[in-house]
Amino acid sequence: MSQEAGMLLITFLRLLTWVILARVILSWIVRDPKNPLVVVLGTLTDPLLKPLRKLFTFGPVDVSPMVAILILYGLQTAIVRHLGG
């Protein structure tokens, strides 16, 4: 993997992490599932969170965003190590 491709991938993973955090915070504030921002954030994060939600929801507690962020962080770390940083 080239240095530029690795940095681009790391940037994407960091952006996805922030989008997941925004979704979590917004879920505490906005209760309307039809809110345009909620819809956009859901569209961007559901492909990652839905499979995790099946494994990491315990009763009313959904820890899938936390698991997703840990996975994204692990991927970023692996890429940095691969690139020699």
C-alpha positions as CSV (number, residue, x, y, z in Angstrom):
1,M,0.0,0.0,0.0
2,S,1.4,3.4,-0.9
3,Q,1.8,6.1,1.7
4,E,-0.9,8.3,0.1
5,A,-3.4,5.5,-0.1
6,G,-2.8,4.6,3.5
7,M,-3.2,8.2,4.7
8,L,-6.4,8.5,2.6
9,L,-7.8,5.3,4.3
10,I,-6.8,6.6,7.7
11,T,-8.6,9.9,7.0
12,F,-11.7,8.0,5.9
13,L,-11.7,5.8,9.1
14,R,-11.3,8.9,11.3
15,L,-14.1,10.6,9.5
16,L,-16.3,7.6,9.9
17,T,-15.4,7.6,13.7
18,W,-16.6,11.2,13.9
19,V,-19.8,10.4,12.0
20,I,-20.6,7.6,14.5
21,L,-20.0,9.9,17.4
22,A,-22.2,12.5,15.9
23,R,-24.9,9.9,15.4
24,V,-24.7,8.8,19.1
25,I,-24.8,12.4,20.4
26,L,-27.7,13.3,18.1
27,S,-29.6,10.2,19.2
28,W,-29.6,11.7,22.7
29,I,-30.9,15.1,21.5
30,V,-33.2,14.4,18.5
31,R,-35.9,11.8,18.9
32,D,-37.4,12.2,15.4
33,P,-36.2,9.4,13.2
34,K,-37.3,11.3,10.1
35,N,-35.0,14.3,10.9
36,P,-32.8,14.8,7.8
37,L,-29.6,14.8,9.7
38,V,-30.6,11.6,11.6
39,V,-31.4,10.0,8.2
40,V,-28.1,11.0,6.6
41,L,-26.0,9.8,9.6
42,G,-28.0,6.6,9.7
43,T,-27.4,6.0,6.0
44,L,-23.7,6.5,6.5
45,T,-23.2,4.4,9.6
46,D,-25.8,1.6,9.3
47,P,-23.7,-0.6,7.1
48,L,-21.2,-0.9,9.9
49,L,-23.5,-0.7,12.9
50,K,-26.4,-3.0,11.9
51,P,-24.3,-6.2,11.9
52,L,-22.6,-5.2,15.2
53,R,-25.9,-4.3,16.8
54,K,-27.1,-8.0,16.4
55,L,-24.1,-9.1,18.5
56,F,-23.6,-6.2,20.9
57,T,-27.0,-5.1,22.1
58,F,-27.8,-6.2,25.7
59,G,-31.4,-5.5,26.4
60,P,-31.9,-1.8,26.0
61,V,-28.2,-1.1,25.9
62,D,-26.6,-0.8,22.4
63,V,-22.8,-0.7,22.6
64,S,-22.3,-1.3,18.9
65,P,-21.1,2.3,18.3
66,M,-18.4,1.8,20.9
67,V,-17.4,-1.6,19.4
68,A,-17.3,0.0,15.9
69,I,-15.1,2.8,17.1
70,L,-12.7,0.3,18.7
71,I,-12.6,-1.6,15.4
72,L,-11.9,1.5,13.4
73,Y,-9.2,2.5,15.8
74,G,-7.6,-0.9,15.5
75,L,-7.7,-0.7,11.7
76,Q,-6.0,2.8,11.8
77,T,-3.3,1.4,14.1
78,A,-2.7,-1.5,11.8
79,I,-2.4,0.7,8.8
80,V,0.0,3.1,10.5
81,R,2.2,0.1,11.6
82,H,2.1,-1.3,8.0
83,L,3.2,2.1,6.6
84,G,6.1,2.1,9.0
85,G,4.9,4.9,11.3
